[in-house]
Amino acid sequence: MWPTIGAWSFVIGLVIAVLAAVWTGANATTVLALGVLGVIVGLLNVSDREVVLFLVSAITFVIAASSLSSVLSAIPGIGGYFPAIMANVVTFVAPAAGIVALRALYEVARSS
């Protein structure tokens, strides 16, 4: 049951990130929803063997998102939405990465 909740939280978080960027922009409710879903994903959706891959991917995405949004914003017609979409996805991914990083730090400290 828990892996299903984690997987659905990931999908719902991405859908909210895109839809909020198109219709509402970044407001407190959107940021809170994305943050909570990110925490749920970090707690339930990343197994111990996926920690390094997830953290490297999350760090890479957070770093690359600003440049990627600049490139994608040049697409005529829909490009104006991409900076907000990327910002929302970063808002969703960052709490998940933080939780996974804290779990990894705890495991390292516990095993020492």
C-alpha distance (Angstrom), angle and dihedral (degrees) to the residues before:
residue distance angle dihedral
M1 . . .
W2 3.83 . .
P3 3.83 94.9 .
T4 3.80 88.8 52.0
I5 3.81 90.9 52.5
G6 3.80 90.2 48.9
A7 3.80 92.9 49.1
W8 3.81 93.2 47.5
S9 3.82 90.0 46.6
F10 3.80 88.8 56.8
V11 3.80 93.4 49.7
I12 3.81 93.2 44.0
G13 3.81 90.7 48.1
L14 3.79 92.1 54.1
V15 3.81 92.1 46.2
I16 3.82 91.7 49.7
A17 3.82 90.5 47.3
V18 3.79 91.7 55.1
L19 3.81 98.2 39.2
A20 3.80 94.0 45.6
A21 3.79 90.6 51.1
V22 3.79 90.9 52.8
W23 3.81 100.0 41.6
T24 3.79 114.3 18.0
G25 3.78 110.2 13.9
A26 3.78 122.5 -143.2
N27 3.79 109.7 -35.0
A28 3.79 129.5 157.5
T29 3.79 93.5 -95.2
T30 3.80 92.8 51.9
V31 3.79 92.8 47.2
L32 3.81 91.6 48.1
A33 3.81 92.9 48.1
L34 3.80 92.5 48.2
G35 3.80 91.2 46.3
V36 3.80 93.9 50.5
L37 3.81 92.0 46.3
G38 3.81 89.3 48.5
V39 3.80 90.7 53.6
I40 3.82 90.3 49.1
V41 3.81 90.6 50.8
G42 3.81 90.8 48.5
L43 3.79 91.8 51.0
L44 3.80 100.7 40.6
N45 3.78 110.7 20.3
V46 3.82 106.8 52.1
S47 3.79 118.0 71.8
D48 3.79 123.9 -154.5
R49 3.80 92.3 -100.5
E50 3.83 91.5 51.4
V51 3.81 96.9 52.4
V52 3.81 98.5 96.9
L53 3.81 94.4 43.3
F54 3.81 91.8 47.2
L55 3.80 94.2 47.8
V56 3.80 94.0 46.7
S57 3.82 90.3 47.3
A58 3.80 93.0 46.9
I59 3.80 93.7 47.6
T60 3.79 91.0 47.3
F61 3.79 92.4 48.9
V62 3.80 93.9 47.9
I63 3.81 90.8 50.0
A64 3.81 94.9 43.9
A65 3.81 97.5 41.4
S66 3.79 96.3 85.1
S67 3.79 94.3 50.7
L68 3.78 91.9 41.3
S69 3.79 91.4 51.8
S70 3.81 89.7 51.6
V71 3.79 91.0 53.0
L72 3.81 94.2 44.5
S73 3.80 92.6 46.1
A74 3.81 87.9 68.9
I75 3.83 90.5 69.6
P76 3.80 106.6 109.2
G77 3.78 116.2 -115.6
I78 3.80 100.8 2.8
G79 3.80 100.8 37.0
G80 3.78 93.8 92.4
Y81 3.80 90.9 68.7
F82 3.79 97.0 55.5
P83 3.83 99.8 78.4
A84 3.83 89.9 55.3
I85 3.82 92.0 43.8
M86 3.80 91.6 51.5
A87 3.82 91.6 46.6
N88 3.80 90.6 51.1
V89 3.80 92.9 48.0
V90 3.81 89.6 50.3
T91 3.82 88.5 50.2
F92 3.82 87.4 53.6
V93 3.82 98.3 42.8
A94 3.82 98.9 43.5
P95 3.84 96.9 66.5
A96 3.81 90.3 46.4
A97 3.80 90.0 51.8
G98 3.80 90.9 46.9
I99 3.80 92.5 53.1
V100 3.81 92.6 46.1
A101 3.81 90.7 48.0
L102 3.82 91.2 50.5
R103 3.81 89.9 49.9
A104 3.82 90.0 50.4
L105 3.81 92.3 48.0
Y106 3.79 90.3 49.8
E107 3.82 91.1 51.4
V108 3.81 91.7 49.2
A109 3.81 92.7 48.2
R110 3.80 92.2 45.1
S111 3.80 94.3 51.1
S112 3.82 94.4 47.8
